[in-house]
Amino acid sequence: MKDIIIAIDGFSSTGKSTIAKKLANKLEYVYIDTGAMYRGITLFAMDKGLIVDSEIDKVALLEKLPEIFIYFKHNSSTGVAHIYLNDVDVSKKIRSLEVSNYVSLIAAIPEVRKKLVEQQQVFGKEKALVMDGRDIGTVVFPNAELKIFMTASANVRAVRRYKELIEGGDSVSYEEVLENIEKRDLIDTTRADSPLIKAEDAVVIDNSELTIEEQLDYILELVKNKIEEK
């Protein structure tokens, strides 16, 4: 079977990572969660006191960018790749609502995006890759063989994210989660550098009423067709 690059973009909490992980596992491809990379830098900024009252000390953050080392490592006990920030497993910490509140602001900084895009493009040199994020099909891999753009209503996404946080032990309200999602949508789609937009050749999937299995089956069929075209 010929290997391809699969780029999955879309709004926050549309289940991009869940689908991408399952897809990569099914195809025996490498999976990279770019959103986790931006969350890692956000957590770094928070830990260093570089975010105060929703204001980011960009000058200090950019000075410290060379100190930030992010990588993925397979965890045999969980069966998935965990993300490490300077050799510390931060897979759970980066999923907090507090990190979610700031990650779109961090991701809007051009120098941060440049650093991570360069690293992401290195991952794709061997193909056989599934990568999800906000600008994978438009900026990171504009020549990806298959591009997916995932969407769902804000209310549906808020319910999903709320359940995920509650099950993870966080104390949050549905209203907080919905506000966070709507805020992130606005920032992601209006930022000057690499805004969230659908690539012209991307396949749109509105998964508001689709199960994970239905989405996976549909995308696997798209993958099969793309590979047969090569």
C-alpha positions as CSV (number, residue, x, y, z in Angstrom):
1,M,0.0,0.0,0.0
2,K,1.3,3.4,-0.9
3,D,1.7,5.9,1.9
4,I,0.1,9.3,1.9
5,I,-0.2,12.3,4.2
6,I,-3.6,12.9,5.8
7,A,-4.3,16.5,7.0
8,I,-7.2,16.9,9.4
9,D,-8.2,20.5,10.2
10,G,-11.2,22.0,11.9
11,F,-12.8,23.8,14.8
12,S,-11.9,23.0,18.5
13,S,-13.6,20.0,20.1
14,T,-14.8,18.5,16.8
15,G,-13.0,15.3,17.8
16,K,-10.1,15.7,15.3
17,S,-7.6,14.1,17.6
18,T,-9.8,11.2,18.4
19,I,-10.5,10.4,14.8
20,A,-6.8,11.0,13.8
21,K,-5.5,8.6,16.4
22,K,-8.0,5.9,15.4
23,L,-7.2,6.5,11.7
24,A,-3.4,6.3,12.3
25,N,-3.8,3.2,14.3
26,K,-5.9,1.5,11.6
27,L,-3.5,2.4,8.9
28,E,-0.4,1.9,11.0
29,Y,0.6,5.5,10.3
30,V,2.4,8.0,12.6
31,Y,0.0,10.4,14.4
32,I,0.9,14.0,15.3
33,D,-1.4,16.1,17.5
34,T,-0.3,19.7,16.6
35,G,-2.9,21.2,18.9
36,A,-1.0,19.5,21.8
37,M,2.2,21.2,20.7
38,Y,0.6,24.6,21.0
39,R,-0.9,23.6,24.3
40,G,2.6,22.6,25.4
41,I,4.0,26.1,24.7
42,T,0.9,27.6,26.4
43,L,1.6,25.5,29.5
44,F,5.2,26.6,29.5
45,A,4.2,30.3,29.3
46,M,1.8,29.8,32.2
47,D,4.3,28.0,34.4
48,K,6.9,30.7,33.7
49,G,4.4,33.5,34.7
50,L,4.3,34.9,31.2
51,I,0.5,35.1,31.1
52,V,-1.1,37.6,33.5
53,D,-4.7,38.8,33.3
54,S,-5.1,37.3,29.8
55,E,-2.1,39.3,28.6
56,I,0.9,37.4,27.2
57,D,4.5,38.7,27.6
58,K,5.4,38.0,24.0
59,V,8.9,39.5,24.3
60,A,9.8,37.2,27.2
61,L,8.1,34.2,25.5
62,L,10.0,34.6,22.3
63,E,13.3,34.9,24.2
64,K,12.5,31.6,25.8
65,L,11.4,29.8,22.7
66,P,14.8,28.1,22.2
67,E,14.4,26.6,25.7
68,I,11.2,24.8,24.7
69,F,11.6,21.2,23.5
70,I,8.4,19.3,22.6
71,Y,8.2,15.7,21.5
72,F,5.9,12.7,21.4
73,K,6.7,9.3,23.0
74,H,4.6,6.1,22.8
75,N,3.3,5.0,26.2
76,S,3.0,1.2,26.4
77,S,0.6,1.2,29.3
78,T,-1.9,3.5,27.6
79,G,-1.2,2.5,24.1
80,V,-1.0,6.1,22.8
81,A,1.6,8.7,22.3
82,H,2.1,11.1,25.2
83,I,3.4,14.6,24.8
84,Y,6.5,15.7,26.7
85,L,7.5,19.3,27.4
86,N,11.2,19.5,28.3
87,D,11.2,15.8,29.2
88,V,8.1,16.1,31.5
89,D,4.9,14.2,30.5
90,V,2.3,16.9,30.3
91,S,-0.4,15.0,28.5
92,K,-3.0,15.6,31.1
93,K,-2.0,19.1,32.2
94,I,-2.3,20.6,28.7
95,R,-6.0,19.5,28.5
96,S,-7.2,21.8,31.4
97,L,-9.7,24.6,30.7
98,E,-7.2,27.2,31.8
99,V,-4.8,26.1,29.0
100,S,-7.7,26.1,26.6
101,N,-8.4,29.7,27.5
102,Y,-5.0,30.8,26.3
103,V,-3.9,28.4,23.6
104,S,-5.5,30.3,20.7
105,L,-3.7,33.5,21.8
106,I,-0.4,31.6,21.9
107,A,-1.1,30.0,18.5
108,A,-1.7,33.4,17.0
109,I,1.9,34.5,17.6
110,P,3.7,34.2,14.2
111,E,7.1,33.2,15.7
112,V,5.5,30.4,17.7
113,R,3.7,29.1,14.6
114,K,6.9,29.3,12.5
115,K,8.8,27.2,15.1
116,L,6.2,24.5,15.3
117,V,5.3,24.4,11.6
118,E,9.0,23.8,10.8
119,Q,9.0,20.9,13.3
120,Q,5.8,19.5,11.9
121,Q,7.0,19.5,8.3
122,V,10.0,17.4,9.4
123,F,7.6,14.8,10.7
124,G,6.0,14.5,7.3
125,K,9.1,13.7,5.2
126,E,8.5,9.9,5.3
127,K,4.7,10.3,4.6
128,A,2.5,7.6,6.3
129,L,1.3,10.4,8.5
130,V,-1.9,11.6,10.1
131,M,-1.7,15.2,11.5
132,D,-4.5,17.3,12.9
133,G,-4.7,21.0,13.7
134,R,-5.9,24.3,12.4
135,D,-3.6,24.9,9.3
136,I,-2.3,21.5,8.3
137,G,-3.9,21.4,4.9
138,T,-3.4,25.1,4.2
139,V,0.1,25.8,5.6
140,V,1.9,22.8,7.0
141,F,1.1,20.3,4.2
142,P,-0.6,22.2,1.4
143,N,0.2,19.2,-0.9
144,A,-1.2,16.5,1.4
145,E,-3.0,13.8,-0.6
146,L,-6.1,13.9,1.6
147,K,-7.4,16.9,3.5
148,I,-10.3,16.7,5.9
149,F,-12.1,19.7,7.5
150,M,-14.2,18.9,10.5
151,T,-17.0,20.9,12.0
152,A,-19.9,20.7,14.3
153,S,-22.3,23.2,16.0
154,A,-20.8,25.1,19.0
155,N,-23.4,23.6,21.4
156,V,-22.6,20.0,20.4
157,R,-18.9,20.7,20.8
158,A,-19.4,22.3,24.2
159,V,-21.4,19.3,25.4
160,R,-18.6,16.9,24.3
161,R,-15.9,19.0,25.9
162,Y,-17.8,19.5,29.1
163,K,-18.3,15.8,29.5
164,E,-14.6,15.1,28.8
165,L,-13.5,17.6,31.4
166,I,-15.9,16.4,34.1
167,E,-14.9,12.8,33.5
168,G,-11.3,13.9,33.9
169,G,-12.0,15.4,37.3
170,D,-12.2,19.1,36.4
171,S,-14.7,21.4,38.0
172,V,-16.2,23.5,35.2
173,S,-19.7,24.6,34.0
174,Y,-21.2,24.0,30.6
175,E,-21.5,27.8,30.2
176,E,-17.7,28.2,30.8
177,V,-16.9,25.6,28.2
178,L,-19.3,27.0,25.6
179,E,-17.8,30.5,26.1
180,N,-14.3,29.1,25.7
181,I,-15.2,27.4,22.5
182,E,-16.9,30.4,21.0
183,K,-13.9,32.6,22.0
184,R,-11.5,30.1,20.4
185,D,-13.5,30.0,17.2
186,L,-13.3,33.7,16.9
187,I,-9.6,33.9,17.5
188,D,-8.8,30.9,15.3
189,T,-10.7,32.3,12.3
190,T,-9.7,35.9,12.5
191,R,-6.0,35.8,13.4
192,A,-3.7,37.4,10.9
193,D,-1.2,34.5,10.7
194,S,-2.5,31.2,9.3
195,P,-6.2,31.6,10.3
196,L,-8.5,28.6,10.4
197,I,-9.9,28.2,6.9
198,K,-11.0,25.2,4.8
199,A,-8.5,24.2,2.1
200,E,-10.2,24.4,-1.3
201,D,-9.7,20.7,-1.9
202,A,-10.6,19.5,1.6
203,V,-13.5,17.2,2.3
204,V,-15.9,18.8,4.9
205,I,-17.3,16.5,7.6
206,D,-20.0,17.9,9.9
207,N,-20.0,15.4,12.7
208,S,-22.7,17.0,14.8
209,E,-24.8,13.8,14.4
210,L,-22.2,11.2,13.4
211,T,-20.7,8.6,15.6
212,I,-16.9,8.1,15.7
213,E,-17.4,4.8,13.9
214,E,-19.3,6.4,11.1
215,Q,-16.7,9.1,10.7
216,L,-13.9,6.6,10.7
217,D,-15.5,4.3,8.1
218,Y,-16.2,7.3,5.8
219,I,-12.6,8.6,6.1
220,L,-11.1,5.1,5.5
221,E,-13.1,5.0,2.3
222,L,-11.6,8.4,1.3
223,V,-8.1,7.1,2.1
224,K,-8.7,4.0,0.0
225,N,-9.8,6.1,-3.0
226,K,-6.8,8.4,-2.7
227,I,-4.3,5.6,-2.5
228,E,-5.9,3.9,-5.6
229,E,-5.5,7.2,-7.5
230,K,-1.7,7.2,-6.9
